[in-house]
Amino acid sequence: MTRPDDEDFPVPAPTLDRSAAAAAAARFAASAAASGAADLAYAQIDSPVGRLVAAATPVGLVTLSYEDFRGGLDAVLEELAAKVSPRIVAAPARLEQTRRELDEYFAGRRTHFDVPLDWSLSRDFTRRILQATAEIPFGATATYGAMATAAGNARASRAAGRALGSNPIPIIVPCHRVIGTSGRLTGYTGGIERKIKLLEIEGISLG
C-alpha cells in the first residue's frame, strides 16, 4: 500500500484573530500591572501640545515626556528601562488619573494637579528645584533666581536652569512658569513654542 504524500493532504495555515490577540495582550498588560509583575506602566496621551508619554511606578507618575521631542516612543521607553526598570508594560488604565487631569487642565477646568508623583529620576539640588517649581501657582510665574533661592542656593540660578531643563514631568511640574529675570522666555524641555502655548492656556502673555 502506498503512503500518500503530504502534498495530497495540505494542512491549512493557521489564521490569526487579531482582535483576540489584542484583547489577550491587553489582559496580560492589565494583569502584569495589577500583580506587580511590571515595575512601570505607561500610556500615550494626546494633548493640544502634542502626544505625551506618561509612565508611573507604584509610587506615582515618574515621567511625562513629549514623544516627538524625546525621539519617539521607543526612545522614551528605552530611557525608562535604563533609568528606572526594564519591567515596563502598556497599561493605560494605570494612567487614567493623569490623562483625566491633563484633559481638565487643557480644557481650563483644572488649575492644580493631584496625581501622585515619583521623584526618583531627580536627586539632590535638582529635586529641590523641581519640588519648588511644583508649588508655583497656576497663572503665575517665577524666576530662575527665585527657584534657586527656594532650593537653598540663591546664587545657583544657572544650575536651576539646568535642573529645570532636565525636568522629567513637564506640565504637571510646571517648569514653563519659570522665566528670566527680565521676563524673557528662555529654553524649555519641549521647545519654546510649547512653553508659550502653556503660558497662554494659563492666561499669561509675555509679549
PyMOL CGO cylinders between C-alpha atoms (Angstrom):
from pymol import cmd
from pymol.cgo import CYLINDER

trace = [
    CYLINDER, 0.00, 0.00, 0.00, 1.39, 3.37, -1.00, 0.3, 1, 1, 1, 1, 1, 1,
    CYLINDER, 1.39, 3.37, -1.00, 1.54, 6.05, 1.68, 0.3, 1, 1, 1, 1, 1, 1,
    CYLINDER, 1.54, 6.05, 1.68, 0.13, 9.32, 0.36, 0.3, 1, 1, 1, 1, 1, 1,
    CYLINDER, 0.13, 9.32, 0.36, 2.45, 12.29, 0.18, 0.3, 1, 1, 1, 1, 1, 1,
    CYLINDER, 2.45, 12.29, 0.18, 1.82, 15.24, 2.47, 0.3, 1, 1, 1, 1, 1, 1,
    CYLINDER, 1.82, 15.24, 2.47, 1.06, 17.33, -0.61, 0.3, 1, 1, 1, 1, 1, 1,
    CYLINDER, 1.06, 17.33, -0.61, -2.06, 15.26, -1.15, 0.3, 1, 1, 1, 1, 1, 1,
    CYLINDER, -2.06, 15.26, -1.15, -3.50, 16.45, 2.15, 0.3, 1, 1, 1, 1, 1, 1,
    CYLINDER, -3.50, 16.45, 2.15, -2.40, 20.06, 2.57, 0.3, 1, 1, 1, 1, 1, 1,
    CYLINDER, -2.40, 20.06, 2.57, -2.67, 21.44, 6.10, 0.3, 1, 1, 1, 1, 1, 1,
    CYLINDER, -2.67, 21.44, 6.10, -4.36, 24.83, 6.15, 0.3, 1, 1, 1, 1, 1, 1,
    CYLINDER, -4.36, 24.83, 6.15, -2.25, 27.65, 7.53, 0.3, 1, 1, 1, 1, 1, 1,
    CYLINDER, -2.25, 27.65, 7.53, -3.37, 28.85, 10.96, 0.3, 1, 1, 1, 1, 1, 1,
    CYLINDER, -3.37, 28.85, 10.96, -5.27, 32.12, 10.95, 0.3, 1, 1, 1, 1, 1, 1,
    CYLINDER, -5.27, 32.12, 10.95, -4.60, 34.94, 13.41, 0.3, 1, 1, 1, 1, 1, 1,
    CYLINDER, -4.60, 34.94, 13.41, -7.55, 36.52, 15.12, 0.3, 1, 1, 1, 1, 1, 1,
    CYLINDER, -7.55, 36.52, 15.12, -6.10, 40.00, 15.59, 0.3, 1, 1, 1, 1, 1, 1,
    CYLINDER, -6.10, 40.00, 15.59, -8.87, 41.25, 17.83, 0.3, 1, 1, 1, 1, 1, 1,
    CYLINDER, -8.87, 41.25, 17.83, -8.48, 38.24, 20.11, 0.3, 1, 1, 1, 1, 1, 1,
    CYLINDER, -8.48, 38.24, 20.11, -4.71, 38.71, 20.17, 0.3, 1, 1, 1, 1, 1, 1,
    CYLINDER, -4.71, 38.71, 20.17, -5.11, 42.38, 21.06, 0.3, 1, 1, 1, 1, 1, 1,
    CYLINDER, -5.11, 42.38, 21.06, -7.58, 41.50, 23.80, 0.3, 1, 1, 1, 1, 1, 1,
    CYLINDER, -7.58, 41.50, 23.80, -5.20, 38.89, 25.18, 0.3, 1, 1, 1, 1, 1, 1,
    CYLINDER, -5.20, 38.89, 25.18, -2.34, 41.39, 25.15, 0.3, 1, 1, 1, 1, 1, 1,
    CYLINDER, -2.34, 41.39, 25.15, -4.49, 43.92, 27.00, 0.3, 1, 1, 1, 1, 1, 1,
    CYLINDER, -4.49, 43.92, 27.00, -5.46, 41.30, 29.60, 0.3, 1, 1, 1, 1, 1, 1,
    CYLINDER, -5.46, 41.30, 29.60, -1.78, 40.40, 30.07, 0.3, 1, 1, 1, 1, 1, 1,
    CYLINDER, -1.78, 40.40, 30.07, -0.80, 44.05, 30.47, 0.3, 1, 1, 1, 1, 1, 1,
    CYLINDER, -0.80, 44.05, 30.47, -3.55, 44.69, 33.00, 0.3, 1, 1, 1, 1, 1, 1,
    CYLINDER, -3.55, 44.69, 33.00, -2.67, 41.52, 34.89, 0.3, 1, 1, 1, 1, 1, 1,
    CYLINDER, -2.67, 41.52, 34.89, 1.04, 42.36, 34.92, 0.3, 1, 1, 1, 1, 1, 1,
    CYLINDER, 1.04, 42.36, 34.92, 0.37, 45.88, 36.15, 0.3, 1, 1, 1, 1, 1, 1,
    CYLINDER, 0.37, 45.88, 36.15, -2.09, 44.74, 38.81, 0.3, 1, 1, 1, 1, 1, 1,
    CYLINDER, -2.09, 44.74, 38.81, 0.02, 41.84, 40.08, 0.3, 1, 1, 1, 1, 1, 1,
    CYLINDER, 0.02, 41.84, 40.08, 3.23, 43.81, 40.33, 0.3, 1, 1, 1, 1, 1, 1,
    CYLINDER, 3.23, 43.81, 40.33, 4.94, 41.83, 37.58, 0.3, 1, 1, 1, 1, 1, 1,
    CYLINDER, 4.94, 41.83, 37.58, 5.70, 45.19, 35.93, 0.3, 1, 1, 1, 1, 1, 1,
    CYLINDER, 5.70, 45.19, 35.93, 7.50, 48.00, 37.75, 0.3, 1, 1, 1, 1, 1, 1,
    CYLINDER, 7.50, 48.00, 37.75, 6.37, 50.62, 35.24, 0.3, 1, 1, 1, 1, 1, 1,
    CYLINDER, 6.37, 50.62, 35.24, 3.08, 51.25, 33.46, 0.3, 1, 1, 1, 1, 1, 1,
    CYLINDER, 3.08, 51.25, 33.46, 2.93, 53.63, 30.51, 0.3, 1, 1, 1, 1, 1, 1,
    CYLINDER, 2.93, 53.63, 30.51, 0.37, 55.19, 28.21, 0.3, 1, 1, 1, 1, 1, 1,
    CYLINDER, 0.37, 55.19, 28.21, 0.34, 57.60, 25.28, 0.3, 1, 1, 1, 1, 1, 1,
    CYLINDER, 0.34, 57.60, 25.28, -1.82, 60.68, 25.83, 0.3, 1, 1, 1, 1, 1, 1,
    CYLINDER, -1.82, 60.68, 25.83, -2.88, 63.10, 23.10, 0.3, 1, 1, 1, 1, 1, 1,
    CYLINDER, -2.88, 63.10, 23.10, -2.87, 66.77, 24.03, 0.3, 1, 1, 1, 1, 1, 1,
    CYLINDER, -2.87, 66.77, 24.03, -3.01, 70.24, 22.43, 0.3, 1, 1, 1, 1, 1, 1,
    CYLINDER, -3.01, 70.24, 22.43, 0.78, 70.43, 22.77, 0.3, 1, 1, 1, 1, 1, 1,
    CYLINDER, 0.78, 70.43, 22.77, 1.45, 67.08, 21.12, 0.3, 1, 1, 1, 1, 1, 1,
    CYLINDER, 1.45, 67.08, 21.12, 1.42, 63.44, 22.07, 0.3, 1, 1, 1, 1, 1, 1,
    CYLINDER, 1.42, 63.44, 22.07, 2.72, 62.71, 25.56, 0.3, 1, 1, 1, 1, 1, 1,
    CYLINDER, 2.72, 62.71, 25.56, 4.14, 59.53, 27.05, 0.3, 1, 1, 1, 1, 1, 1,
    CYLINDER, 4.14, 59.53, 27.05, 3.21, 59.10, 30.70, 0.3, 1, 1, 1, 1, 1, 1,
    CYLINDER, 3.21, 59.10, 30.70, 4.78, 56.44, 32.89, 0.3, 1, 1, 1, 1, 1, 1,
    CYLINDER, 4.78, 56.44, 32.89, 4.10, 55.57, 36.51, 0.3, 1, 1, 1, 1, 1, 1,
    CYLINDER, 4.10, 55.57, 36.51, 5.62, 53.39, 39.20, 0.3, 1, 1, 1, 1, 1, 1,
    CYLINDER, 5.62, 53.39, 39.20, 3.60, 52.12, 42.19, 0.3, 1, 1, 1, 1, 1, 1,
    CYLINDER, 3.60, 52.12, 42.19, 4.69, 55.36, 43.92, 0.3, 1, 1, 1, 1, 1, 1,
    CYLINDER, 4.69, 55.36, 43.92, 3.33, 57.73, 41.27, 0.3, 1, 1, 1, 1, 1, 1,
    CYLINDER, 3.33, 57.73, 41.27, 3.90, 59.43, 37.94, 0.3, 1, 1, 1, 1, 1, 1,
    CYLINDER, 3.90, 59.43, 37.94, 7.62, 59.27, 37.16, 0.3, 1, 1, 1, 1, 1, 1,
    CYLINDER, 7.62, 59.27, 37.16, 7.73, 60.85, 33.72, 0.3, 1, 1, 1, 1, 1, 1,
    CYLINDER, 7.73, 60.85, 33.72, 5.61, 62.79, 31.26, 0.3, 1, 1, 1, 1, 1, 1,
    CYLINDER, 5.61, 62.79, 31.26, 7.54, 63.13, 28.02, 0.3, 1, 1, 1, 1, 1, 1,
    CYLINDER, 7.54, 63.13, 28.02, 6.86, 64.96, 24.78, 0.3, 1, 1, 1, 1, 1, 1,
    CYLINDER, 6.86, 64.96, 24.78, 7.02, 61.97, 22.46, 0.3, 1, 1, 1, 1, 1, 1,
    CYLINDER, 7.02, 61.97, 22.46, 8.37, 63.80, 19.41, 0.3, 1, 1, 1, 1, 1, 1,
    CYLINDER, 8.37, 63.80, 19.41, 10.90, 65.83, 21.40, 0.3, 1, 1, 1, 1, 1, 1,
    CYLINDER, 10.90, 65.83, 21.40, 12.39, 62.76, 23.07, 0.3, 1, 1, 1, 1, 1, 1,
    CYLINDER, 12.39, 62.76, 23.07, 12.95, 60.78, 19.87, 0.3, 1, 1, 1, 1, 1, 1,
    CYLINDER, 12.95, 60.78, 19.87, 9.71, 58.81, 19.78, 0.3, 1, 1, 1, 1, 1, 1,
    CYLINDER, 9.71, 58.81, 19.78, 8.03, 56.22, 21.97, 0.3, 1, 1, 1, 1, 1, 1,
    CYLINDER, 8.03, 56.22, 21.97, 10.80, 53.62, 21.71, 0.3, 1, 1, 1, 1, 1, 1,
    CYLINDER, 10.80, 53.62, 21.71, 13.43, 56.14, 22.81, 0.3, 1, 1, 1, 1, 1, 1,
    CYLINDER, 13.43, 56.14, 22.81, 11.33, 57.15, 25.82, 0.3, 1, 1, 1, 1, 1, 1,
    CYLINDER, 11.33, 57.15, 25.82, 10.80, 53.53, 26.84, 0.3, 1, 1, 1, 1, 1, 1,
    CYLINDER, 10.80, 53.53, 26.84, 14.49, 52.69, 26.39, 0.3, 1, 1, 1, 1, 1, 1,
    CYLINDER, 14.49, 52.69, 26.39, 15.46, 55.55, 28.67, 0.3, 1, 1, 1, 1, 1, 1,
    CYLINDER, 15.46, 55.55, 28.67, 12.93, 54.43, 31.29, 0.3, 1, 1, 1, 1, 1, 1,
    CYLINDER, 12.93, 54.43, 31.29, 14.21, 50.87, 31.07, 0.3, 1, 1, 1, 1, 1, 1,
    CYLINDER, 14.21, 50.87, 31.07, 17.76, 52.07, 31.68, 0.3, 1, 1, 1, 1, 1, 1,
    CYLINDER, 17.76, 52.07, 31.68, 17.00, 54.58, 34.45, 0.3, 1, 1, 1, 1, 1, 1,
    CYLINDER, 17.00, 54.58, 34.45, 14.03, 53.02, 36.27, 0.3, 1, 1, 1, 1, 1, 1,
    CYLINDER, 14.03, 53.02, 36.27, 13.31, 49.41, 35.32, 0.3, 1, 1, 1, 1, 1, 1,
    CYLINDER, 13.31, 49.41, 35.32, 13.11, 47.23, 32.19, 0.3, 1, 1, 1, 1, 1, 1,
    CYLINDER, 13.11, 47.23, 32.19, 9.89, 45.71, 33.53, 0.3, 1, 1, 1, 1, 1, 1,
    CYLINDER, 9.89, 45.71, 33.53, 7.54, 48.09, 31.75, 0.3, 1, 1, 1, 1, 1, 1,
    CYLINDER, 7.54, 48.09, 31.75, 4.14, 47.43, 30.21, 0.3, 1, 1, 1, 1, 1, 1,
    CYLINDER, 4.14, 47.43, 30.21, 1.48, 49.43, 28.40, 0.3, 1, 1, 1, 1, 1, 1,
    CYLINDER, 1.48, 49.43, 28.40, -1.34, 49.90, 30.89, 0.3, 1, 1, 1, 1, 1, 1,
    CYLINDER, -1.34, 49.90, 30.89, -3.49, 52.97, 30.08, 0.3, 1, 1, 1, 1, 1, 1,
    CYLINDER, -3.49, 52.97, 30.08, -5.84, 52.26, 32.99, 0.3, 1, 1, 1, 1, 1, 1,
    CYLINDER, -5.84, 52.26, 32.99, -2.98, 52.89, 35.43, 0.3, 1, 1, 1, 1, 1, 1,
    CYLINDER, -2.98, 52.89, 35.43, -2.52, 56.35, 33.90, 0.3, 1, 1, 1, 1, 1, 1,
    CYLINDER, -2.52, 56.35, 33.90, -6.21, 57.25, 33.76, 0.3, 1, 1, 1, 1, 1, 1,
    CYLINDER, -6.21, 57.25, 33.76, -5.99, 59.86, 36.53, 0.3, 1, 1, 1, 1, 1, 1,
    CYLINDER, -5.99, 59.86, 36.53, -3.09, 61.54, 34.74, 0.3, 1, 1, 1, 1, 1, 1,
    CYLINDER, -3.09, 61.54, 34.74, -4.97, 61.58, 31.43, 0.3, 1, 1, 1, 1, 1, 1,
    CYLINDER, -4.97, 61.58, 31.43, -8.14, 62.93, 33.03, 0.3, 1, 1, 1, 1, 1, 1,
    CYLINDER, -8.14, 62.93, 33.03, -6.35, 65.69, 34.94, 0.3, 1, 1, 1, 1, 1, 1,
    CYLINDER, -6.35, 65.69, 34.94, -4.44, 66.76, 31.83, 0.3, 1, 1, 1, 1, 1, 1,
    CYLINDER, -4.44, 66.76, 31.83, -7.67, 66.86, 29.82, 0.3, 1, 1, 1, 1, 1, 1,
    CYLINDER, -7.67, 66.86, 29.82, -9.22, 69.07, 32.51, 0.3, 1, 1, 1, 1, 1, 1,
    CYLINDER, -9.22, 69.07, 32.51, -6.17, 71.34, 32.58, 0.3, 1, 1, 1, 1, 1, 1,
    CYLINDER, -6.17, 71.34, 32.58, -6.18, 71.88, 28.83, 0.3, 1, 1, 1, 1, 1, 1,
    CYLINDER, -6.18, 71.88, 28.83, -9.93, 72.49, 28.90, 0.3, 1, 1, 1, 1, 1, 1,
    CYLINDER, -9.93, 72.49, 28.90, -9.49, 75.22, 31.53, 0.3, 1, 1, 1, 1, 1, 1,
    CYLINDER, -9.49, 75.22, 31.53, -11.22, 73.23, 34.28, 0.3, 1, 1, 1, 1, 1, 1,
    CYLINDER, -11.22, 73.23, 34.28, -8.17, 72.43, 36.44, 0.3, 1, 1, 1, 1, 1, 1,
    CYLINDER, -8.17, 72.43, 36.44, -5.56, 74.71, 37.98, 0.3, 1, 1, 1, 1, 1, 1,
    CYLINDER, -5.56, 74.71, 37.98, -3.85, 72.19, 40.27, 0.3, 1, 1, 1, 1, 1, 1,
    CYLINDER, -3.85, 72.19, 40.27, -2.75, 68.60, 39.71, 0.3, 1, 1, 1, 1, 1, 1,
    CYLINDER, -2.75, 68.60, 39.71, -3.47, 65.93, 42.32, 0.3, 1, 1, 1, 1, 1, 1,
    CYLINDER, -3.47, 65.93, 42.32, -1.82, 62.92, 40.68, 0.3, 1, 1, 1, 1, 1, 1,
    CYLINDER, -1.82, 62.92, 40.68, 0.87, 61.39, 42.96, 0.3, 1, 1, 1, 1, 1, 1,
    CYLINDER, 0.87, 61.39, 42.96, 4.45, 61.93, 41.78, 0.3, 1, 1, 1, 1, 1, 1,
    CYLINDER, 4.45, 61.93, 41.78, 7.54, 59.73, 41.93, 0.3, 1, 1, 1, 1, 1, 1,
    CYLINDER, 7.54, 59.73, 41.93, 10.64, 61.96, 42.18, 0.3, 1, 1, 1, 1, 1, 1,
    CYLINDER, 10.64, 61.96, 42.18, 13.16, 59.12, 41.75, 0.3, 1, 1, 1, 1, 1, 1,
    CYLINDER, 13.16, 59.12, 41.75, 14.53, 60.44, 38.42, 0.3, 1, 1, 1, 1, 1, 1,
    CYLINDER, 14.53, 60.44, 38.42, 15.73, 63.63, 40.15, 0.3, 1, 1, 1, 1, 1, 1,
    CYLINDER, 15.73, 63.63, 40.15, 18.14, 63.96, 43.05, 0.3, 1, 1, 1, 1, 1, 1,
    CYLINDER, 18.14, 63.96, 43.05, 19.60, 66.49, 45.47, 0.3, 1, 1, 1, 1, 1, 1,
    CYLINDER, 19.60, 66.49, 45.47, 19.55, 70.10, 44.19, 0.3, 1, 1, 1, 1, 1, 1,
    CYLINDER, 19.55, 70.10, 44.19, 17.65, 69.16, 41.02, 0.3, 1, 1, 1, 1, 1, 1,
    CYLINDER, 17.65, 69.16, 41.02, 14.90, 67.53, 43.05, 0.3, 1, 1, 1, 1, 1, 1,
    CYLINDER, 14.90, 67.53, 43.05, 14.65, 70.55, 45.35, 0.3, 1, 1, 1, 1, 1, 1,
    CYLINDER, 14.65, 70.55, 45.35, 14.36, 72.85, 42.35, 0.3, 1, 1, 1, 1, 1, 1,
    CYLINDER, 14.36, 72.85, 42.35, 11.60, 70.74, 40.80, 0.3, 1, 1, 1, 1, 1, 1,
    CYLINDER, 11.60, 70.74, 40.80, 9.70, 70.41, 44.06, 0.3, 1, 1, 1, 1, 1, 1,
    CYLINDER, 9.70, 70.41, 44.06, 9.83, 74.19, 44.49, 0.3, 1, 1, 1, 1, 1, 1,
    CYLINDER, 9.83, 74.19, 44.49, 8.66, 74.61, 40.89, 0.3, 1, 1, 1, 1, 1, 1,
    CYLINDER, 8.66, 74.61, 40.89, 5.68, 72.35, 41.59, 0.3, 1, 1, 1, 1, 1, 1,
    CYLINDER, 5.68, 72.35, 41.59, 4.50, 74.98, 44.09, 0.3, 1, 1, 1, 1, 1, 1,
    CYLINDER, 4.50, 74.98, 44.09, 4.28, 77.83, 41.56, 0.3, 1, 1, 1, 1, 1, 1,
    CYLINDER, 4.28, 77.83, 41.56, 0.54, 78.57, 41.27, 0.3, 1, 1, 1, 1, 1, 1,
    CYLINDER, 0.54, 78.57, 41.27, -1.44, 78.34, 38.06, 0.3, 1, 1, 1, 1, 1, 1,
    CYLINDER, -1.44, 78.34, 38.06, -1.33, 81.64, 36.18, 0.3, 1, 1, 1, 1, 1, 1,
    CYLINDER, -1.33, 81.64, 36.18, 1.82, 82.86, 37.98, 0.3, 1, 1, 1, 1, 1, 1,
    CYLINDER, 1.82, 82.86, 37.98, 5.49, 82.94, 37.03, 0.3, 1, 1, 1, 1, 1, 1,
    CYLINDER, 5.49, 82.94, 37.03, 8.77, 82.86, 38.94, 0.3, 1, 1, 1, 1, 1, 1,
    CYLINDER, 8.77, 82.86, 38.94, 12.39, 83.50, 38.03, 0.3, 1, 1, 1, 1, 1, 1,
    CYLINDER, 12.39, 83.50, 38.03, 15.28, 81.07, 37.96, 0.3, 1, 1, 1, 1, 1, 1,
    CYLINDER, 15.28, 81.07, 37.96, 16.83, 83.01, 40.81, 0.3, 1, 1, 1, 1, 1, 1,
    CYLINDER, 16.83, 83.01, 40.81, 13.71, 82.61, 42.91, 0.3, 1, 1, 1, 1, 1, 1,
    CYLINDER, 13.71, 82.61, 42.91, 13.75, 78.87, 42.31, 0.3, 1, 1, 1, 1, 1, 1,
    CYLINDER, 13.75, 78.87, 42.31, 17.41, 78.67, 43.25, 0.3, 1, 1, 1, 1, 1, 1,
    CYLINDER, 17.41, 78.67, 43.25, 16.65, 80.54, 46.46, 0.3, 1, 1, 1, 1, 1, 1,
    CYLINDER, 16.65, 80.54, 46.46, 13.74, 78.22, 47.23, 0.3, 1, 1, 1, 1, 1, 1,
    CYLINDER, 13.74, 78.22, 47.23, 16.07, 75.24, 46.72, 0.3, 1, 1, 1, 1, 1, 1,
    CYLINDER, 16.07, 75.24, 46.72, 18.60, 76.65, 49.18, 0.3, 1, 1, 1, 1, 1, 1,
    CYLINDER, 18.60, 76.65, 49.18, 21.21, 78.31, 46.96, 0.3, 1, 1, 1, 1, 1, 1,
    CYLINDER, 21.21, 78.31, 46.96, 20.33, 81.84, 45.88, 0.3, 1, 1, 1, 1, 1, 1,
    CYLINDER, 20.33, 81.84, 45.88, 23.43, 82.12, 43.67, 0.3, 1, 1, 1, 1, 1, 1,
    CYLINDER, 23.43, 82.12, 43.67, 22.69, 79.00, 41.62, 0.3, 1, 1, 1, 1, 1, 1,
    CYLINDER, 22.69, 79.00, 41.62, 20.29, 80.41, 39.02, 0.3, 1, 1, 1, 1, 1, 1,
    CYLINDER, 20.29, 80.41, 39.02, 22.23, 78.80, 36.15, 0.3, 1, 1, 1, 1, 1, 1,
    CYLINDER, 22.23, 78.80, 36.15, 22.16, 75.44, 37.90, 0.3, 1, 1, 1, 1, 1, 1,
    CYLINDER, 22.16, 75.44, 37.90, 18.43, 75.96, 38.43, 0.3, 1, 1, 1, 1, 1, 1,
    CYLINDER, 18.43, 75.96, 38.43, 18.05, 76.41, 34.68, 0.3, 1, 1, 1, 1, 1, 1,
    CYLINDER, 18.05, 76.41, 34.68, 19.87, 73.15, 34.01, 0.3, 1, 1, 1, 1, 1, 1,
    CYLINDER, 19.87, 73.15, 34.01, 17.74, 71.35, 36.60, 0.3, 1, 1, 1, 1, 1, 1,
    CYLINDER, 17.74, 71.35, 36.60, 14.56, 72.65, 35.01, 0.3, 1, 1, 1, 1, 1, 1,
    CYLINDER, 14.56, 72.65, 35.01, 15.84, 71.61, 31.58, 0.3, 1, 1, 1, 1, 1, 1,
    CYLINDER, 15.84, 71.61, 31.58, 16.02, 68.03, 32.85, 0.3, 1, 1, 1, 1, 1, 1,
    CYLINDER, 16.02, 68.03, 32.85, 12.50, 68.07, 34.32, 0.3, 1, 1, 1, 1, 1, 1,
    CYLINDER, 12.50, 68.07, 34.32, 11.06, 64.57, 33.70, 0.3, 1, 1, 1, 1, 1, 1,
    CYLINDER, 11.06, 64.57, 33.70, 7.46, 65.63, 34.45, 0.3, 1, 1, 1, 1, 1, 1,
    CYLINDER, 7.46, 65.63, 34.45, 6.75, 68.84, 32.49, 0.3, 1, 1, 1, 1, 1, 1,
    CYLINDER, 6.75, 68.84, 32.49, 3.31, 70.48, 32.59, 0.3, 1, 1, 1, 1, 1, 1,
    CYLINDER, 3.31, 70.48, 32.59, 2.47, 68.82, 35.92, 0.3, 1, 1, 1, 1, 1, 1,
    CYLINDER, 2.47, 68.82, 35.92, 5.73, 70.09, 37.40, 0.3, 1, 1, 1, 1, 1, 1,
    CYLINDER, 5.73, 70.09, 37.40, 5.26, 73.46, 35.67, 0.3, 1, 1, 1, 1, 1, 1,
    CYLINDER, 5.26, 73.46, 35.67, 8.76, 74.49, 34.57, 0.3, 1, 1, 1, 1, 1, 1,
    CYLINDER, 8.76, 74.49, 34.57, 7.04, 76.52, 31.83, 0.3, 1, 1, 1, 1, 1, 1,
    CYLINDER, 7.04, 76.52, 31.83, 6.16, 79.04, 34.57, 0.3, 1, 1, 1, 1, 1, 1,
    CYLINDER, 6.16, 79.04, 34.57, 9.84, 79.82, 35.21, 0.3, 1, 1, 1, 1, 1, 1,
    CYLINDER, 9.84, 79.82, 35.21, 11.17, 82.78, 33.21, 0.3, 1, 1, 1, 1, 1, 1,
    CYLINDER, 11.17, 82.78, 33.21, 14.20, 85.05, 33.08, 0.3, 1, 1, 1, 1, 1, 1,
    CYLINDER, 14.20, 85.05, 33.08, 14.58, 87.99, 35.46, 0.3, 1, 1, 1, 1, 1, 1,
    CYLINDER, 14.58, 87.99, 35.46, 13.72, 90.45, 32.70, 0.3, 1, 1, 1, 1, 1, 1,
    CYLINDER, 13.72, 90.45, 32.70, 10.59, 88.50, 31.80, 0.3, 1, 1, 1, 1, 1, 1,
    CYLINDER, 10.59, 88.50, 31.80, 12.33, 86.93, 28.82, 0.3, 1, 1, 1, 1, 1, 1,
    CYLINDER, 12.33, 86.93, 28.82, 11.31, 83.42, 27.81, 0.3, 1, 1, 1, 1, 1, 1,
    CYLINDER, 11.31, 83.42, 27.81, 14.23, 81.04, 27.83, 0.3, 1, 1, 1, 1, 1, 1,
    CYLINDER, 14.23, 81.04, 27.83, 14.56, 77.41, 26.80, 0.3, 1, 1, 1, 1, 1, 1,
    CYLINDER, 14.56, 77.41, 26.80, 12.03, 74.69, 27.52, 0.3, 1, 1, 1, 1, 1, 1,
    CYLINDER, 12.03, 74.69, 27.52, 12.32, 70.93, 27.50, 0.3, 1, 1, 1, 1, 1, 1,
    CYLINDER, 12.32, 70.93, 27.50, 9.63, 70.60, 24.81, 0.3, 1, 1, 1, 1, 1, 1,
    CYLINDER, 9.63, 70.60, 24.81, 10.57, 73.63, 22.75, 0.3, 1, 1, 1, 1, 1, 1,
    CYLINDER, 10.57, 73.63, 22.75, 9.82, 77.31, 23.31, 0.3, 1, 1, 1, 1, 1, 1,
    CYLINDER, 9.82, 77.31, 23.31, 6.58, 77.16, 21.29, 0.3, 1, 1, 1, 1, 1, 1,
    CYLINDER, 6.58, 77.16, 21.29, 5.14, 74.75, 23.82, 0.3, 1, 1, 1, 1, 1, 1,
    CYLINDER, 5.14, 74.75, 23.82, 6.18, 77.00, 26.69, 0.3, 1, 1, 1, 1, 1, 1,
    CYLINDER, 6.18, 77.00, 26.69, 4.33, 79.89, 25.07, 0.3, 1, 1, 1, 1, 1, 1,
    CYLINDER, 4.33, 79.89, 25.07, 1.25, 77.73, 24.48, 0.3, 1, 1, 1, 1, 1, 1,
    CYLINDER, 1.25, 77.73, 24.48, 1.15, 76.53, 28.10, 0.3, 1, 1, 1, 1, 1, 1,
    CYLINDER, 1.15, 76.53, 28.10, 1.50, 80.07, 29.42, 0.3, 1, 1, 1, 1, 1, 1,
    CYLINDER, 1.50, 80.07, 29.42, -1.29, 81.22, 27.11, 0.3, 1, 1, 1, 1, 1, 1,
    CYLINDER, -1.29, 81.22, 27.11, -3.55, 78.45, 28.41, 0.3, 1, 1, 1, 1, 1, 1,
    CYLINDER, -3.55, 78.45, 28.41, -3.00, 79.91, 31.89, 0.3, 1, 1, 1, 1, 1, 1,
    CYLINDER, -3.00, 79.91, 31.89, -3.73, 83.45, 30.70, 0.3, 1, 1, 1, 1, 1, 1,
    CYLINDER, -3.73, 83.45, 30.70, -0.11, 84.63, 30.79, 0.3, 1, 1, 1, 1, 1, 1,
    CYLINDER, -0.11, 84.63, 30.79, 1.16, 86.76, 27.94, 0.3, 1, 1, 1, 1, 1, 1,
    CYLINDER, 1.16, 86.76, 27.94, 4.76, 87.97, 27.99, 0.3, 1, 1, 1, 1, 1, 1,
    CYLINDER, 4.76, 87.97, 27.99, 4.76, 89.56, 24.55, 0.3, 1, 1, 1, 1, 1, 1,
]
cmd.load_cgo(trace, "trace")
